[in-house]
Amino acid sequence: ANRKIDEIKDYEFEQQILLQRLPSRSEVSINDVDLMTGTEFELFIARLFEKMGYDSQITKGSGDQGIDVIAQRSGRRLGIQAKCYGTMISNKAVQEVIAGIQFYGLDKGIVVTNNLFTKSAIELAQAAGVVLLDRNWLKEKISELF
């Protein structure tokens, strides 16, 4: 009989733990982002832009023509390439976004990464009007919105 009471107590304790609210503090950190797969990062960036007031949609995986997420607000369409990499992002990512802007007829192109950009990527982005959002921007937005 005692064993049955212990089982009930254990069950009640488990239910209490499961029902507890998660802390309202940020549940996502830049370290969590670093561990994401490419697809998880694309979903995360779409969610991030939604929290910034955009309607976001993910383009179809392969053959996305350099754009992973299209974010829209006030009639403006942004094409976003999401790069979750362990190394710096080269100008190849910027070139892909330039092509994607044309392909999808977008107003602006953005490359967002959990890392930093090479000098060559920065130079090409400035010349082409592509916005580069790096690790520092991402950390700031995570603490602000999550």
N, C-alpha and C positions, 0 to 999 in steps of 0.2 A: 504493500500500500504506500509506503514511504517513497518507493521508487517512482510510482505513478505521480505523486505530488511533485517530486523533483523534476520530472519530465514536463509537467504543466508549468512550473516556474520557469524552466529553461525556455519553453515555447513563448511564454508571456514576455520574458526578457528580450528574446529575439525580435518579437513583434514591436516592442517599444523602440528598439534600435532602428529597425526598418522604417518606422513611422516618423522618426526624428527628422526635422527640417535640416537641410544642409545649410551651413553658414552662408550668409549673404555675401561675404567677402569673395573676391575673385576666385573662381575655380579653375582658371586657365592661367598658366604662366608661360613665359617665353621658352622655358625648358620643356614644357609640354609640347609646344609648337615644334621645337627642334626634333622631337621624336615622331612627328606625324609623317604619314606616307604622303605622296604627291596628291592623291585623291582627297585624303583627309584635310590637307592644307587648302585645297581648292574650296572645299565645303566650308572650312573655317573662314576663309577670306570672303566668301559669299555672305556668310552670317555676319561678319564684321561690317561689311558695307550695308547690310540690312539694318544693323544697329545704328549706322550713321544716316539712316533715312532713305536709302536707295531700295529699289526693287531689284533683286539679283537673280540671275539664272546662270546655271553652269552649262557651258557648251558641251557638245558630245565629245567624250574622251579623245580618241585618236582622230586625227584629221580636223582638229579644232582651229587650224590655221593661225596658231600663235596666240589665241585668246582663250582663256580658261573660264572666265566669268564676265558676263555683261551686266553692268549695273546701270540702272536708269533712274533719273529724278528730274522733274521739271522739264521734260522733253529732251534732256541731254543724255546721250548714251556713251558710257565709258567701257572700254575694253581692257580687261585686266589679265595679265599673265601672272600666275602665282608660282613662285620658285622656292621650294623648301629644300635647300641645299646645304651641304657641309662646307662648300667652298664658295669663293666670291663669284658673283654673277657677271658674265662677260657680255660683250656687245651683241652676241648672237641672240640673246633674249630680247634686246631692243629691236634688232632687225626683224624678229618674228612679230613683235607687236606692231611695227610699222606696216608690215604686210597685212596683219589682222585688221587694222583700222580700215584699210582699203576694202578688204574682203567683206567685212560686216557693215561698212558705211557708218563708222563710229565717229563721235565728236572728239574723243581724246583717248590716248593709250596710256596705260600704267603698267609698270612692272613692280610687283611687291614681293619682298623676300624676307626670310628670317636671317639673312646674311648681309653682306655689303656688296657694293658694285665696284668693278675695276674702273680705272681711269678712262679706258677706252669706251666702256659702257656709258659713263657719265658724259663724255664728250659727244657721243652720238645722240644720246637722249636730249641733250641741250640743243643740238642742231636741229633735231627732228620734232621737238616739242613734246617728247614723251616724258611722263612723270615717273620718277624713281622713288619708291618708298622702301626704305631699308629697315634693318633690325631695330634701330633706335626709334623710328616712327611706329613700328609694330609694337614695341614694348610700351610706348606711351599710350597707344590706342587700347591695348589690352587692359592696362591699369585704369583707363578712363571708362571703358565700356563693358568689361566683364567682371 
